[in-house]
Amino acid sequence: MIKIICYITIIIMTIFGAFAGLFLKRASSSKKLKELILNINLYIGGILYIISALMNIYVLKYLDYSITLPLTSITYIWTMIISYIILKEKITYKKIFGIICICSGAILITIN
């Protein structure tokens, strides 16, 4: 049962990490340091990364590092989906191939 909770936590953790990147991307539009420091997106992205890191620490208590670290690559899948929906970026065949490789690797890692 704890492994199922860990895998669900990894999925949530990777979603938080992907959204953290989105908010930091939005913060990067600041032209001056003062503007960046006052940009709420910087803090939202930072908080999401911290939450994601804490979730990662929790998962590492129960799963091997050799399993946990490769599964964090699921973040790239969420990032592609978020960038397509929110940032209107294109999904290319190379990106789809990369996602297939990530999914295949994640499945192979989790099989005992």
HUBELRA-V120505 format. One record per run of one state. SS is the DSSP state (H for helix, E for strand, C for the rest). FROM is the first residue (numbers start at 0). TO is the last residue. If there is no record, write none. Layout:
ss=SS from=FROM to=TO
ss=SS from=FROM to=TO
This chain:
ss=C from=0 to=0
ss=H from=1 to=26
ss=C from=27 to=31
ss=H from=32 to=36
ss=C from=37 to=38
ss=H from=39 to=59
ss=C from=60 to=63
ss=H from=64 to=70
ss=C from=71 to=72
ss=H from=73 to=84
ss=C from=85 to=91
ss=H from=92 to=109
ss=C from=110 to=111
